Amino acid sequence: MRRVGRRHLIRAVGGSAAAVLVVVLGSAAWVAASSHGRLYTADTAPRAPVAIVLGARVQEGEPSSFLAGRLDAALDLVRRGTVRALLLSGNAAGTSGDEVEVMTRYLVRRGVDPDRIVADPYGLTTHDTCRRAVATYGVSTALIVSQDTHAARAMALCRAAGIDAGGVVAPCDCSRRSLLRQFVREMLARPKAVVDVLRGSAPAVQSPPTDAVRRAVEIG
């Protein structure tokens, strides 16, 4: 009886592990297909009206290494004239601090016209950022700025939300450990991304439509 029980347990565990693997690989394939041929660096990205810069943790009022890399890539896009406006999306009430306030200050200190910056304080998740970009800010075409694997997932989510999106891969002065942790996190986040798209989940915070991005883009 014990041997039979062990065999059933092994099979059950093996079946569960196989199911998890299928889900992870399937969601990774969806992201890869959605982002194929649409990931760029700041110097190769096509023109777009706006770049959506995804928030991340801040440290004592300054961007973390991941966030600084994204902001530097966004700054490069503005200086090259690749985009005319920036939509900074993050959590204004994050546990590490006000992400969008830190992002805005960082860019303004480096010469970006504050009138070209629109801050979305309710980009609580990547999915929320994309849905709010469409529903609240009226974005239909954009570049999505983040690091490597996150840029690919973000672009897939934004395309699913209705944005003609390209991804800009930002650099990161990060340790190997941080990069590995980020990679694992991304692999685990992709199944949830698929679920969010299939459910058509609304963002956690919904706001009335605003033309702030359009006005930022049209500044002379």
C-alpha positions in Angstrom: 0.0 0.0 0.0 2.8 2.3 0.9 4.5 1.7 -2.5 1.3 2.3 -4.4 0.8 5.5 -2.4 4.3 6.7 -3.1 3.8 6.0 -6.8 0.6 8.0 -6.9 2.3 10.9 -5.0 5.3 10.9 -7.4 2.9 10.9 -10.4 0.8 13.7 -8.9 3.9 15.8 -8.2 5.3 15.0 -11.6 2.1 15.9 -13.3 1.8 19.2 -11.5 5.4 20.1 -12.3 4.8 19.3 -16.0 1.6 21.4 -16.0 3.5 24.3 -14.5 6.2 23.9 -17.0 3.7 23.9 -19.9 2.1 27.1 -18.6 5.4 28.9 -18.1 6.7 27.9 -21.6 3.4 28.7 -23.2 3.3 32.2 -21.8 6.9 32.7 -22.7 6.1 31.7 -26.3 3.2 34.2 -26.4 5.5 37.0 -25.2 8.2 36.0 -27.7 5.7 35.9 -30.6 4.2 39.3 -29.6 7.5 41.0 -29.3 9.3 39.4 -32.2 11.1 42.0 -34.4 9.8 44.9 -32.3 12.5 45.3 -29.6 15.0 48.1 -30.1 17.7 50.0 -28.4 17.3 53.8 -28.0 19.4 54.5 -31.1 17.5 52.1 -33.4 13.9 52.7 -32.2 11.4 54.0 -34.7 9.7 57.3 -34.1 6.6 57.4 -32.0 4.5 60.1 -30.4 5.2 59.0 -26.8 7.3 56.6 -24.8 5.8 54.9 -21.8 8.5 54.5 -19.1 7.7 51.8 -16.6 8.4 52.5 -12.9 10.4 50.5 -10.5 11.6 50.8 -6.9 13.3 53.9 -5.8 16.0 54.2 -3.1 16.1 57.2 -0.7 14.5 59.5 -3.3 16.7 58.4 -6.2 16.0 55.8 -9.0 17.3 52.2 -8.5 19.7 50.9 -11.0 16.9 49.4 -13.0 14.8 52.6 -13.0 17.8 54.8 -13.8 18.5 52.7 -16.9 15.0 53.1 -18.1 15.1 56.9 -17.5 18.4 57.2 -19.3 17.0 55.4 -22.3 13.9 57.7 -22.3 16.2 60.7 -22.1 18.1 59.4 -25.1 14.8 59.0 -27.0 13.8 62.6 -26.3 17.2 64.0 -27.2 17.2 62.2 -30.5 13.7 63.4 -31.3 12.5 59.8 -31.5 9.5 60.7 -29.2 7.9 64.0 -28.4 6.4 63.1 -24.9 7.0 60.7 -22.0 4.3 58.9 -20.0 5.9 58.0 -16.7 3.9 55.2 -15.2 4.5 53.9 -11.7 3.2 53.6 -8.1 3.1 57.0 -6.4 2.4 55.2 -3.1 5.0 52.5 -3.5 6.7 51.0 -0.4 10.0 52.5 -1.5 8.6 55.9 -2.3 6.8 57.9 -4.9 8.1 56.4 -8.1 6.7 58.9 -10.6 7.8 61.9 -8.6 11.4 60.5 -8.5 11.2 59.7 -12.3 9.9 63.2 -13.1 12.6 65.0 -11.0 15.4 62.8 -12.5 14.4 63.7 -16.1 13.7 67.4 -15.5 17.1 67.8 -13.8 18.6 66.5 -17.1 16.9 69.0 -19.3 13.6 67.4 -20.3 10.8 70.0 -20.6 8.3 69.2 -17.8 5.5 70.0 -20.2 6.5 67.0 -22.2 6.1 64.7 -19.2 2.8 63.1 -18.1 2.9 61.2 -14.8 0.5 58.3 -14.2 0.7 57.6 -10.5 -1.6 54.5 -10.7 0.6 52.3 -12.9 0.5 49.7 -10.2 1.4 46.8 -12.5 2.5 46.5 -16.1 -0.9 45.3 -17.1 -2.5 48.4 -15.4 0.0 50.7 -17.1 -1.0 49.4 -20.5 -4.7 49.5 -19.9 -4.6 53.0 -18.4 -2.4 54.3 -21.2 -5.3 53.5 -23.6 -8.4 54.2 -21.4 -7.2 57.2 -19.5 -4.5 58.8 -21.7 -5.7 57.8 -25.2 -2.4 56.3 -26.3 -2.6 54.3 -29.5 1.0 54.2 -30.6 4.0 54.2 -28.2 7.4 52.8 -27.4 7.6 50.9 -24.1 10.8 51.4 -22.1 12.2 48.8 -19.7 14.9 46.2 -19.5 15.2 43.2 -21.8 12.7 40.5 -20.7 10.4 43.0 -19.0 10.3 45.2 -22.1 9.1 42.2 -24.1 6.3 41.3 -21.6 5.3 44.9 -21.3 5.1 45.3 -25.1 3.0 42.1 -25.4 0.6 43.4 -22.7 0.4 46.9 -24.3 -0.3 45.4 -27.8 -3.0 43.2 -26.3 -4.5 46.4 -24.8 -4.7 48.0 -28.2 -1.4 49.9 -28.5 0.7 49.7 -31.6 3.8 49.2 -29.4 7.5 48.7 -29.8 9.8 48.0 -27.0 13.0 49.8 -26.1 15.5 47.8 -24.1 17.1 49.9 -21.5 20.6 49.3 -20.0 21.1 48.5 -16.4 24.2 48.9 -14.3 23.1 45.9 -12.2 24.8 43.0 -10.6 24.5 39.5 -12.1 22.5 38.5 -9.0 20.0 41.3 -9.6 19.7 40.5 -13.3 19.2 36.8 -12.6 16.5 37.6 -10.0 14.8 39.9 -12.5 14.9 37.1 -15.1 13.3 34.6 -12.8 10.6 37.1 -11.7 9.8 37.8 -15.4 9.4 34.1 -16.2 7.0 33.7 -13.3 5.1 36.9 -14.2 4.3 35.8 -17.8 1.6 33.3 -16.9 -0.3 36.0 -15.0 0.1 38.3 -17.9 -1.7 35.8 -20.1 -4.5 35.4 -17.5 -4.9 39.2 -17.3 -5.3 39.4 -21.1 -7.7 36.5 -21.3 -9.9 37.9 -18.5 -9.7 41.4 -19.9 -8.9 42.5 -16.3 -9.5 46.2 -15.6 -6.8 48.2 -13.9 -6.9 48.5 -10.2 -7.5 52.2 -10.4 -9.7 53.7 -13.2 -9.6 57.4 -14.0 -11.5 59.7 -16.3 -10.0 60.2 -19.7 -7.6 63.1 -20.1 -5.9 64.7 -23.1 -2.7 65.3 -21.2 -0.5 63.1 -23.5 -2.0 64.6 -26.6 -1.2 68.1 -25.3 2.4 67.0 -24.4 2.9 65.6 -27.8 1.7 68.7 -29.6 4.0 71.2 -27.8 6.0 73.1 -30.4 
